[in-house]
Amino acid sequence: MLVIDKHRVADWMLLSHLAEQRQLHEKILLYEKKYGQTFKEFKNITDQKGNEDFQEWDDLIEWQAYTNFYAHITNTINDIKSGNFQVA
């Protein structure tokens, strides 16, 4: 039987999630540079427009997915750091 220390698993999980968080952050920054504003600002402006720009709509959907997943992975990282996770 192979026994792995929970702290070693936590370190591996943390590194994996931090790498993914960094990739998401870089993608979010690309949209912020492209539009010169934050996601919330862009969403508010897009919601107020009467006509739809399909490129902006596609970017909005993708940007929102990155933003949501970034928030989720940040919560997961915080859980791992506090030891609030299970290994099956």
C-alpha positions in Angstrom: 0.0 0.0 0.0 1.2 3.4 -0.9 0.8 6.2 1.7 1.1 9.8 0.7 1.2 12.6 3.3 -1.8 14.9 3.1 0.5 17.9 3.1 2.3 16.7 0.0 -1.0 16.3 -1.7 -2.0 19.8 -0.6 1.2 21.2 -2.0 0.7 19.5 -5.4 -3.0 20.6 -5.5 -2.0 24.1 -4.6 0.7 24.4 -7.3 -1.7 23.0 -9.9 -4.4 25.4 -9.0 -2.1 28.4 -8.8 -0.8 27.7 -12.3 -4.3 27.5 -13.6 -5.3 30.7 -11.7 -2.3 32.5 -13.3 -3.4 31.4 -16.8 -6.9 32.6 -16.2 -5.6 35.9 -14.9 -3.5 36.4 -18.0 -6.6 35.8 -20.2 -8.6 38.3 -18.2 -5.9 40.9 -18.5 -6.0 40.4 -22.3 -9.6 41.4 -22.4 -9.0 44.3 -20.0 -6.3 45.6 -22.3 -8.5 45.0 -25.4 -11.4 47.0 -24.1 -9.6 49.3 -21.6 -11.9 48.5 -18.8 -12.8 45.9 -16.2 -15.3 43.1 -16.8 -18.0 44.8 -14.7 -17.7 48.0 -16.7 -17.7 46.2 -20.0 -20.8 44.2 -19.0 -22.7 47.3 -17.9 -21.9 49.1 -21.1 -22.8 46.0 -23.2 -26.1 45.5 -21.4 -27.1 49.2 -22.0 -26.4 49.1 -25.7 -29.5 48.8 -27.9 -27.7 47.1 -30.8 -25.7 43.9 -30.4 -22.1 43.6 -31.6 -21.6 39.9 -32.0 -17.8 40.1 -31.4 -18.4 42.0 -28.2 -21.1 39.5 -27.2 -18.7 36.5 -27.8 -16.0 38.3 -25.8 -18.4 39.0 -23.0 -19.4 35.4 -22.7 -15.8 34.2 -22.7 -14.6 36.9 -20.4 -17.4 36.1 -18.0 -16.5 32.4 -18.0 -12.9 33.3 -17.2 -13.9 35.7 -14.5 -16.3 33.1 -12.9 -13.8 30.3 -13.0 -11.1 32.6 -11.6 -13.3 33.4 -8.6 -14.0 29.7 -8.2 -10.4 28.6 -8.4 -9.4 31.4 -6.0 -11.9 30.0 -3.4 -10.5 26.5 -4.0 -6.9 27.8 -3.4 -8.0 29.4 -0.2 -9.7 26.1 0.9 -6.5 24.2 0.2 -4.4 26.7 2.1 -6.6 26.4 5.1 -6.6 22.6 4.9 -10.3 22.5 4.0 -10.2 19.7 1.4 -10.5 15.9 1.3 -8.4 13.3 -0.5 -10.2 10.2 -1.6 
